[in-house]
Amino acid sequence: MSIYSGKHGLAYLAALLLFVGQLAVAQESETVEEADSADEATITEEAEATDSDSLANLPRLATPGSVAGQQAEDASITQSLTGVSFGESYTNWKNGLIEDHGLNITVDYNSTILTASNTLNDEDTFAGGVIRFFGQWDVTGKDSGNTGSLIWKVENRHRYTDTAPNGVKTEIGYIGLISPTFSNIQNRMTNLYWKQLLKGGRIEIAAGFIDTTDWIDVYILAPPWTAFSNFAFATGSATIAPPDEAAIGAYFNAMLTDKVYIMAGFADSNADSTDPFNGFDTFFNDHEFIKTIEIGVIPSQEYFYLDNTHVTLWHTDKRVEAGVDSGWGASFSWSKAYKDNKVMPFVRGGYANEGGTFLQKSLSAGFAFHYGRSDSLLGVGVNWGQPNEDTFGPGLDDQYGVEVFTRLQVAKQFQLSPMLHYIRNPALNDEHDDSWVFGLRARLFF
């Protein structure tokens, strides 16, 4: 019997939560002690203000996992558990590129290892890594608020073990995705598009080779690099099947009023990120697209991610060669930040009618908690999902998933994220009723 099964799995979950709790208490105690000094108390107040405001300063009208969003989030980090920051000369050089040329570049390396119980085969350990080079070059209107920018991202995704981490879903019989970005697809392109801001950033137009999840069902905890790694807590709660990245398409995003926004666009459903320029053939000849529109209500554009309620509607054309039926669906999302943006509960869900999705009905709920003086984060999510009968056939059990993770800001440029998944009734596993998946994810960025 696996050490992650039964009561042992609960023990690991309790240990993880206890570890996080002790870290939070220790950091808060440190803050109180330092506040006894007037000078250090001032520093603490400034750091807390920075932590509270940093999320509100992320670029609006795109996901935090977009190129601009990830770079803004990385730049906002001012504290860490160790106080260590390295590569300062490189950082200063980068800042000079931004200031002098409007060129912002990032290189990061991401790695994860997963171990799973109750697998269908003998494999129970999965590991891999991803190196990414991405950036934004502000070409026109740099200081005008109506900036025109070239966005790019290229990657290499590779495995360390016989099966890449995203293959854990097959080994446990789960309909969905866990650690979806950690594959063995090798070299690929994710983004190469032009982004134009208008009306002082109240309108955004993006066109080129895009990642549609940058603008579909936008949610602050969706990026699998830094937050939840189960796709049930990301795009459409797994009731939307976005195309591969580097899809030729366009999106129009705008603030209709001070409190209402719209995101609408389309993209090639047959994109292939390993051969992106073949997209010209599929885009202009096959005419098989995904179309989406999202309407949302927020208190202001500055709190786009922190207090967001929206509905997303989508439709996909039939993909003849891929053998996927056309489909349509809707998803909703409510998320809100409390206590100086430290506590962020959410409720999200979706419905799909065919379209090749993983789930046809899904509901997710949970919360995230920023704790201590660093950018460390605790996330807890619960999902119920009904497999899509059109994709997988009728008669499959409903699935239940739980994910607990904590993102530890170990150093200014290094994050370490222990995570624990519990899957109840994995629909394609006839041998076992559940599975525990324990993981560790690391990200180093410059």
Secondary structure, DSSP 8 states (H G I E B T S, - for coil): --TTSHHHHHHHHHHHHHHHHHHHHHHHHHHHHHTTSHHHHHHHHHHHHHHHHHGGGS-SSS-TTSHHHHHHHHHH----SS-----HHHHHHHHHHHHHH-EEEEEEEEEEEEEESS-SSS--EEEEEEEEEEEEEEEE-TTTS--EEEEEEEEEEEESSSS-GGGHHHHHT-SS-BSTT--S-EEEEEEEEEEEEEGGGTEEEEEEEE-GGGTSS--TT--TTTS--BGGGSGGGGT-----SSEEEEEEEEESSSSEEEEEEEEETT--TTSGGGHHHIIIII--EEEEEEEEE-S-GGGTTTEEEEEEEEEE--BTTTTB--EEEEEEEEEE-BTTTTEEEEEEEEEEEESS-SEEEEEEEEEEEE-SSSS-EEEEEEEEEEE-HHHH-SS---EEEEEEEEEEEEETTEEEEEEEEEEES-TT-SS-SEEEEEEEEEEEE-
